[in-house]
């Protein structure tokens, strides 16, 4: 009786990369649509993290846990690749397990946000852990796009060169978005007029979109090489 000596793969590497990409790309839209569909709530939250307190909070936590599982399962071309994605996976768990403080984004004179279903006691330590986890998450993913996804095992094909340009663009967008979020956090009280536009939410969506696109490209959903060519 002949035995199959090949290691079975539960998830193909390209499918795993694309799954990670779709999670990042679609999460913000799913939160907005889910809030409207289940609660008829059209209010955009201050940040993606603040959807934890809405009806789509379980979706947010579920996607973060799913992303962490996929990132832990991902095996890159070398040890560094795997270490960086594992760090991102651990950071995703931290973000899910230590929610941000609930800070209403509506002025005091207006009615309370109808999207909010519950609240937690404010805890500065928990808030600090949450934002540290989010920063590590995006920095690790930016590192993937800028320095690891651009590697290849052979001569670079035209498609690989184009993918590398996209990787570097996505990594740069994540870094810029993270820097702008930090800058806004330092000076938000000096520009109160910006608060009604929810800049952190849109910058986080931009960073997640860049993250998602980089992984979809890495999964060769687009700009794929011909079979047998260098990656």
Rosetta silent file (secondary structure, phi, psi, omega in degrees, C-alpha in Angstrom):
SEQUENCE: XXXXXXXXXXXXXXXXXXXXXXXXXXXXXXXXXXXXXXXXXXXXXXXXXXXXXXXXXXXXXXXXXXXXXXXXXXXXXXXXXXXXXXXXXXXXXXXXXXXXXXXXXXXXXXXXXXXXXXXXXXXXXXXXXXXXXXXXXXXXXXXXXXXXXXXXXXXXXXXXXXXXXXXXXXXXXXXXXXXXXXXXXXXXXXXXXXXXXXXXXXXXXXXXXXXXXXXXXXXXXXXXXXXXXXX
SCORE:     score description
SCORE:     0.000 S_00000001
   1 L     0.000  126.827 -178.690    0.000    0.000    0.000 S_00000001
   2 L   -87.034  133.133  178.205    1.464    3.351   -1.056 S_00000001
   3 L  -101.294  144.148  175.553    1.345    6.178    1.423 S_00000001
   4 L   -80.466  110.491 -176.097    1.076    9.806    0.459 S_00000001
   5 L   -87.694   -6.252  179.803    4.255   11.376    1.877 S_00000001
   6 L   -75.431  141.710  177.776    3.344   14.929    0.941 S_00000001
   7 L   -72.646  120.851  179.301    2.279   17.218    3.753 S_00000001
   8 L   -68.753  144.925  177.245   -1.398   18.043    3.280 S_00000001
   9 L  -111.428  120.569  177.261   -2.321   21.741    3.234 S_00000001
  10 L   -70.960  -37.484  178.712   -5.594   22.682    4.815 S_00000001
  11 L  -131.459  126.511  177.325   -5.401   26.146    3.266 S_00000001
  12 L   -64.277  141.024 -178.587   -3.348   26.963    0.167 S_00000001
  13 H   -52.720  -39.978  179.866   -0.837   29.774    0.878 S_00000001
  14 H   -67.643  -38.593  177.438   -2.363   31.993   -1.787 S_00000001
  15 H   -65.920  -36.748  177.650   -5.863   31.441   -0.411 S_00000001
  16 H   -63.511  -44.952  179.221   -4.580   32.227    3.087 S_00000001
  17 H   -62.335  -42.600 -179.759   -3.032   35.501    1.890 S_00000001
  18 H   -67.156  -36.410  178.347   -6.212   36.477    0.075 S_00000001
  19 H   -62.102  -44.095  177.675   -8.343   35.639    3.133 S_00000001
  20 H   -61.083  -42.937 -179.624   -6.220   37.943    5.289 S_00000001
  21 H   -62.255  -44.870 -178.989   -6.503   40.654    2.633 S_00000001
  22 H   -65.385  -36.618  178.363  -10.269   40.460    2.349 S_00000001
  23 H   -59.546  -46.679 -179.597  -10.688   40.651    6.136 S_00000001
  24 H   -67.875  -39.052 -174.825   -8.745   43.903    6.294 S_00000001
  25 H   -71.589  -37.350 -171.117  -10.316   45.421    3.220 S_00000001
  26 H   -97.719  -12.939 -174.870  -13.964   44.717    4.025 S_00000001
  27 H   -55.676  -52.747 -176.678  -14.106   45.122    7.825 S_00000001
  28 H   -59.594  -42.573  179.444  -14.919   48.874    8.021 S_00000001
  29 H   -63.797  -39.533  179.531  -17.647   48.640    5.374 S_00000001
  30 H   -63.005  -37.805  179.732  -19.134   45.587    7.097 S_00000001
  31 H   -65.779  -43.981 -179.852  -19.328   47.481   10.399 S_00000001
  32 H   -65.786  -48.631 -178.383  -21.128   50.437    8.826 S_00000001
  33 H   -65.052  -41.214  179.751  -23.532   48.278    6.785 S_00000001
  34 H   -63.253  -41.211  178.420  -24.166   45.944    9.713 S_00000001
  35 H   -62.562  -40.290  179.705  -24.995   48.830   12.035 S_00000001
  36 H   -71.044  -44.088 -175.922  -27.454   50.221    9.522 S_00000001
  37 H   -67.504  -36.879 -175.219  -29.001   46.875    8.643 S_00000001
  38 H   -96.215  -22.525 -175.594  -29.510   45.629   12.192 S_00000001
  39 H  -132.764    3.222 -177.652  -30.102   48.870   14.065 S_00000001
  40 L    53.069   38.157 -177.913  -30.888   51.449   11.364 S_00000001
  41 L  -104.573  122.853 -178.187  -27.950   53.427   12.712 S_00000001
  42 L  -105.215   -1.293 -177.023  -26.159   55.733   10.276 S_00000001
  43 L   -73.115  125.549  174.908  -23.768   57.387   12.760 S_00000001
  44 L   -80.073  135.514 -178.988  -20.094   56.787   11.977 S_00000001
  45 L   -78.580  164.583 -178.455  -18.059   56.029   15.098 S_00000001
  46 L   -60.455  -35.116  178.568  -14.970   57.930   16.206 S_00000001
  47 L  -152.338  168.279  176.838  -12.779   55.006   15.213 S_00000001
  48 H   -61.433  -36.645 -179.740  -13.130   51.435   14.064 S_00000001
  49 H   -60.353  -31.322 -177.548  -12.319   50.345   17.623 S_00000001
  50 H   -73.386   -8.906  172.622  -15.402   52.161   18.931 S_00000001
  51 H   -70.172   -9.581  174.458  -17.658   49.788   16.977 S_00000001
  52 H   -55.734  -31.669 -175.085  -16.912   47.399   19.852 S_00000001
  53 H   -92.753    5.843 -179.206  -19.769   49.114   21.701 S_00000001
  54 L  -106.577 -178.048 -179.421  -22.282   48.775   18.859 S_00000001
  55 L   -64.469  -23.160  178.934  -24.380   45.924   17.546 S_00000001
  56 L   -94.164   12.382  176.998  -21.516   44.943   15.234 S_00000001
  57 H   -55.217  -43.885  177.519  -19.044   44.685   18.115 S_00000001
  58 H   -61.306  -31.613  176.211  -19.006   40.862   17.892 S_00000001
  59 H   -63.928  -45.466 -179.817  -18.131   41.178   14.198 S_00000001
  60 H   -58.528  -49.317 -179.837  -15.162   43.375   15.037 S_00000001
  61 H   -64.273  -41.884 -179.684  -13.873   40.966   17.670 S_00000001
  62 H   -62.441  -42.826  179.610  -14.552   37.956   15.425 S_00000001
  63 H   -66.747  -39.420  178.243  -12.660   39.434   12.484 S_00000001
  64 H   -63.236  -41.040  177.879   -9.717   40.355   14.709 S_00000001
  65 H   -67.955  -39.480  178.120   -9.559   36.788   16.048 S_00000001
  66 H   -64.581  -43.763  178.316   -9.877   35.373   12.521 S_00000001
  67 H   -61.764  -41.393  178.414   -7.124   37.671   11.251 S_00000001
  68 H   -61.376  -43.638  179.535   -4.924   36.630   14.176 S_00000001
  69 H   -60.979  -45.845  179.394   -5.521   32.951   13.397 S_00000001
  70 H   -63.826  -41.519 -178.835   -4.644   33.442    9.725 S_00000001
  71 H   -67.106  -38.402  175.942   -1.547   35.501   10.587 S_00000001
  72 H   -65.517  -33.535 -177.319   -0.346   32.868   13.065 S_00000001
  73 H   -78.450  -19.895 -174.478   -0.909   30.180   10.405 S_00000001
  74 L   -70.220  130.545  176.059    0.958   32.076    7.703 S_00000001
  75 L  -116.407  114.257 -178.345    4.408   30.739    6.854 S_00000001
  76 L   -83.660 -162.427 -177.833    6.513   33.146    4.837 S_00000001
  77 L   -76.988  -23.631  179.860    9.683   32.615    2.860 S_00000001
  78 L  -147.628  178.896 -176.206   11.919   32.803    5.933 S_00000001
  79 H   -62.392  -40.180 -179.222   11.821   32.965    9.708 S_00000001
  80 H   -60.538  -41.223  178.331   11.638   36.759    9.791 S_00000001
  81 H   -57.166  -46.439 -179.067    8.543   36.710    7.590 S_00000001
  82 H   -68.678  -37.729  179.934    6.811   34.325    9.996 S_00000001
  83 H   -63.901  -44.502 -177.848    7.945   36.266   13.083 S_00000001
  84 H   -65.072  -42.974  179.508    6.575   39.577   11.779 S_00000001
  85 H   -68.836  -33.120  176.342    3.191   38.107   10.850 S_00000001
  86 H   -66.830  -38.760  175.699    2.990   36.342   14.231 S_00000001
  87 H   -61.237  -43.382  177.682    3.655   39.684   15.953 S_00000001
  88 H   -62.333  -40.053  178.507    0.823   41.209   13.900 S_00000001
  89 H   -64.122  -43.355  177.653   -1.429   38.306   14.890 S_00000001
  90 H   -63.143  -40.847  178.970   -0.631   38.749   18.584 S_00000001
  91 H   -63.274  -37.283  177.430   -1.269   42.496   18.274 S_00000001
  92 H   -62.434  -38.863  177.062   -4.678   41.785   16.687 S_00000001
  93 H   -65.486  -39.752  178.553   -5.592   39.679   19.734 S_00000001
  94 H   -61.087  -44.416  179.600   -4.489   42.490   22.050 S_00000001
  95 H   -61.159  -39.563 -178.642   -6.718   44.961   20.190 S_00000001
  96 H   -72.190  -38.250 -173.019   -9.675   42.580   20.496 S_00000001
  97 H   -85.542  -19.234  179.973   -9.165   41.678   24.163 S_00000001
  98 L  -123.249   83.329 -176.238   -8.450   45.188   25.457 S_00000001
  99 L   -65.495  153.394  177.387  -11.132   47.499   24.019 S_00000001
 100 L   -68.773  159.546  172.371  -10.644   51.224   23.856 S_00000001
 101 L   -63.431  146.751  177.073  -12.402   53.537   26.267 S_00000001
 102 L   -83.785  112.474  177.057  -15.826   54.613   25.094 S_00000001
 103 L  -121.286  113.012 -178.843  -15.645   58.307   24.222 S_00000001
 104 L   -64.405  134.951 -177.175  -18.757   59.706   22.623 S_00000001
 105 L   -93.341    1.062 -179.860  -17.926   61.651   19.487 S_00000001
 106 L   -95.075  146.941  177.470  -21.079   63.786   19.608 S_00000001
 107 L   -59.222  154.292 -175.203  -21.080   67.187   21.357 S_00000001
 108 L   -61.390  -29.922 -176.025  -22.506   67.219   24.891 S_00000001
 109 L   -78.012   -9.356  179.376  -25.488   69.295   23.875 S_00000001
 110 L   -94.180  165.476  178.849  -26.609   66.661   21.377 S_00000001
 111 L   -66.246  156.257  178.114  -28.411   63.432   22.176 S_00000001
 112 L   -62.828  154.261 -178.498  -26.316   60.399   23.033 S_00000001
 113 L   -62.524  119.006 -178.437  -25.178   58.202   20.180 S_00000001
 114 L   -71.182  -12.796 -179.542  -28.073   55.804   19.394 S_00000001
 115 L   -77.408  -24.224 -174.402  -25.611   53.234   18.033 S_00000001
 116 L   -75.523  126.277 -178.354  -24.004   52.595   21.438 S_00000001
 117 L   -98.692  -28.176 -178.144  -25.485   49.570   23.206 S_00000001
 118 L  -156.864  174.299  178.905  -23.366   49.446   26.364 S_00000001
 119 L  -142.112  160.856  174.441  -20.366   51.003   28.042 S_00000001
 120 L  -119.530  154.228  173.796  -17.375   49.991   30.161 S_00000001
 121 L   -61.829  138.751  179.955  -15.737   51.863   32.957 S_00000001
 122 L   -66.220  137.450  178.798  -12.896   53.957   31.626 S_00000001
 123 L  -141.448  109.953 -176.962   -9.479   52.426   32.224 S_00000001
 124 H   -63.365  -33.895  179.635   -6.421   54.288   31.040 S_00000001
 125 H   -65.281  -41.879  179.139   -4.237   51.177   31.287 S_00000001
 126 H   -67.049  -40.746  178.873   -6.610   49.215   29.049 S_00000001
 127 H   -61.851  -42.027 -179.881   -6.839   52.111   26.610 S_00000001
 128 H   -65.037  -42.022  178.281   -3.041   52.362   26.421 S_00000001
 129 H   -62.831  -41.647 -179.660   -2.689   48.617   25.769 S_00000001
 130 H   -59.065  -50.834 -175.766   -5.346   48.808   23.050 S_00000001
 131 H   -72.995  -29.897  173.767   -3.654   51.614   21.131 S_00000001
 132 H   -65.166  -41.529  177.277   -0.202   50.113   21.596 S_00000001
 133 H   -62.570  -42.232  179.061   -1.547   46.870   20.094 S_00000001
 134 H   -63.487  -40.462  179.396   -3.102   48.752   17.177 S_00000001
 135 H   -64.678  -44.716  178.606    0.169   50.585   16.496 S_00000001
 136 H   -63.064  -39.690  179.528    2.186   47.342   16.564 S_00000001
 137 H   -57.706  -52.543 -177.789   -0.405   45.689   14.297 S_00000001
 138 H   -70.323  -36.457  179.378   -0.139   48.325   11.583 S_00000001
 139 H   -65.956  -40.140  178.210    3.640   48.715   11.911 S_00000001
 140 H   -64.767  -41.219  179.673    4.162   44.958   11.539 S_00000001
 141 H   -69.153  -35.806  175.757    1.907   44.852    8.479 S_00000001
 142 H   -65.166  -38.968  176.996    3.690   47.860    6.987 S_00000001
 143 H   -61.773  -41.614  174.769    6.991   46.055    7.544 S_00000001
 144 H   -54.334  -52.074 -174.562    5.575   43.060    5.662 S_00000001
 145 H   -67.103  -40.102 -173.659    4.619   45.193    2.703 S_00000001
 146 H   -79.119  -39.321 -167.992    7.768   47.307    2.573 S_00000001
 147 H  -118.621  -23.153 -173.987   10.525   44.800    3.298 S_00000001
 148 H  -105.995  -43.971  178.616    9.281   41.207    3.148 S_00000001
 149 L   -64.334  -23.095 -176.728    6.668   40.989    0.402 S_00000001
 150 L   -80.403   -7.766  178.548    9.158   42.619   -1.983 S_00000001
 151 L   -73.079  157.971  178.047   11.598   39.722   -1.726 S_00000001
 152 L  -145.877  160.305 -178.271   11.805   37.128   -4.501 S_00000001
 153 L   -99.378    3.822 -179.084   13.437   33.758   -5.070 S_00000001
 154 L  -164.980 -166.580  178.108   14.630   34.443   -8.587 S_00000001
 155 L   -56.948  140.585 -177.615   14.747   37.042  -11.358 S_00000001
 156 L   -78.036  125.238  174.588   11.963   39.583  -11.009 S_00000001
 157 L   -78.070  163.697  175.513    9.225   39.259  -13.591 S_00000001
 158 H   -55.522  -37.786  178.959    7.423   42.369  -14.889 S_00000001
 159 H   -66.048  -39.739  179.338    4.464   41.384  -12.696 S_00000001
 160 H   -64.312  -39.658  178.090    6.729   41.065   -9.653 S_00000001
 161 H   -63.377  -39.320  177.663    8.175   44.525  -10.253 S_00000001
 162 H   -69.128  -39.194  177.816    4.662   45.981  -10.422 S_00000001
 163 H   -62.828  -40.230  179.466    3.653   44.096   -7.279 S_00000001
 164 H   -61.586  -38.772  176.972    6.676   45.490   -5.475 S_00000001
 165 H   -63.438  -40.473  177.701    5.635   49.024   -6.372 S_00000001
 166 H   -66.630  -41.122  178.586    2.170   48.306   -4.980 S_00000001
 167 H   -59.082  -46.940 -178.354    3.632   46.756   -1.826 S_00000001
 168 H   -66.238  -36.922  176.824    5.794   49.812   -1.169 S_00000001
 169 H   -63.925  -45.570 -179.891    2.857   52.127   -1.854 S_00000001
 170 H   -64.235  -43.213  177.956    0.623   50.194    0.542 S_00000001
 171 H   -61.943  -42.072  177.761    3.324   50.117    3.217 S_00000001
 172 H   -63.574  -39.914  178.721    3.888   53.855    2.855 S_00000001
 173 H   -63.042  -41.617  179.305    0.159   54.548    3.125 S_00000001
 174 H   -62.658  -43.231  179.844   -0.052   52.543    6.357 S_00000001
 175 H   -64.162  -45.600 -179.194    2.872   54.451    7.879 S_00000001
 176 H   -63.850  -43.704  179.643    1.461   57.837    6.825 S_00000001
 177 H   -62.027  -42.241  179.538   -2.042   56.986    8.095 S_00000001
 178 H   -64.673  -40.312  179.143   -0.626   55.840   11.442 S_00000001
 179 H   -65.118  -40.472  179.430    1.457   59.010   11.748 S_00000001
 180 H   -67.222  -36.646  176.553   -1.566   61.200   10.985 S_00000001
 181 H   -62.891  -44.574  178.813   -3.652   59.364   13.594 S_00000001
 182 H   -63.647  -40.346  179.509   -0.930   59.953   16.186 S_00000001
 183 H   -64.546  -42.455  178.598   -0.664   63.610   15.158 S_00000001
 184 H   -64.078  -37.811  178.687   -4.413   64.085   15.444 S_00000001
 185 H   -62.322  -31.142  179.926   -4.346   62.471   18.898 S_00000001
 186 H   -78.255  -31.466 -172.007   -1.824   65.049   20.041 S_00000001
 187 H  -121.899   16.218 -176.036   -3.632   68.091   18.662 S_00000001
 188 H   -61.552  -33.318 -179.436   -7.315   67.064   18.497 S_00000001
 189 H   -70.507  -21.554 -179.560   -8.293   69.556   21.191 S_00000001
 190 H   -87.122  -13.492  177.878   -6.774   72.384   19.150 S_00000001
 191 L  -129.667   62.904 -175.644   -8.812   71.497   16.047 S_00000001
 192 H   -61.890  -22.089 -179.363  -12.250   70.587   17.486 S_00000001
 193 H   -66.696  -19.260 -179.377  -13.904   71.263   14.155 S_00000001
 194 H   -78.223  -21.532 -172.216  -12.357   68.109   12.711 S_00000001
 195 H   -58.354  -37.181 -177.395  -14.022   65.802   15.214 S_00000001
 196 H   -67.789  -14.763  178.597  -17.361   65.769   13.383 S_00000001
 197 H   -93.888   -0.219  176.061  -15.619   64.335   10.306 S_00000001
 198 L    52.805   55.446 -174.756  -14.289   61.317   12.265 S_00000001
 199 H   -60.448  -35.689 -178.573  -10.715   61.563   10.884 S_00000001
 200 H   -64.125  -42.453  179.136   -9.400   58.602   12.890 S_00000001
 201 H   -58.331  -48.012 -176.619  -12.046   56.271   11.460 S_00000001
 202 H   -70.149  -34.682  176.900  -11.257   57.223    7.865 S_00000001
 203 H   -68.768  -38.102  175.932   -7.488   57.070    8.401 S_00000001
 204 H   -65.192  -39.575  177.509   -7.870   53.613    9.959 S_00000001
 205 H   -63.063  -41.323  177.994   -9.980   52.534    6.990 S_00000001
 206 H   -60.067  -45.195  179.658   -7.265   53.831    4.666 S_00000001
 207 H   -64.863  -41.407  178.552   -4.623   51.856    6.565 S_00000001
 208 H   -66.690  -36.469  177.598   -6.774   48.708    6.562 S_00000001
 209 H   -64.148  -43.111  177.909   -7.456   49.109    2.841 S_00000001
 210 H   -63.696  -42.074  175.955   -3.717   49.359    2.165 S_00000001
 211 H   -59.334  -49.079 -178.324   -3.139   46.307    4.367 S_00000001
 212 H   -62.874  -44.119 -179.583   -5.865   44.349    2.588 S_00000001
 213 H   -63.121  -41.092 -179.240   -4.707   45.283   -0.910 S_00000001
 214 H   -61.659  -39.125  179.696   -1.104   44.333   -0.116 S_00000001
 215 H   -75.795  -33.230  174.842   -2.157   40.859    1.001 S_00000001
 216 H   -65.267  -39.744  176.851   -4.513   40.386   -1.947 S_00000001
 217 H   -67.179  -41.086  177.272   -1.657   41.297   -4.281 S_00000001
 218 H   -61.726  -34.112  175.245    0.665   38.972   -2.367 S_00000001
 219 L   -77.465    3.590  176.972   -1.945   36.270   -2.879 S_00000001
 220 L    56.654   37.851  170.389   -1.671   37.077   -6.593 S_00000001
 221 L   -64.763  -33.769  173.454   -5.349   37.871   -6.967 S_00000001
 222 L  -130.988  161.825  177.940   -4.028   40.388   -9.484 S_00000001
 223 L    55.835   37.742 -178.504   -0.671   40.740  -11.268 S_00000001
 224 L   -75.899  149.892  177.128   -0.010   37.023  -10.894 S_00000001
 225 L   -79.709  158.053  170.822    3.054   35.416  -12.447 S_00000001
 226 L   -68.228  152.533 -177.335    2.892   32.727  -15.040 S_00000001
 227 L   -58.103  129.882  178.783    3.261   29.258  -13.596 S_00000001
 228 L    92.736  -10.384  178.879    6.854   28.471  -12.833 S_00000001
 229 L   -84.214  164.355 -177.396    8.055   32.074  -12.916 S_00000001
 230 L   -66.620  147.226  177.230    9.741   33.773   -9.993 S_00000001
 231 L  -103.181    0.000    0.000    7.590   35.280   -7.204 S_00000001
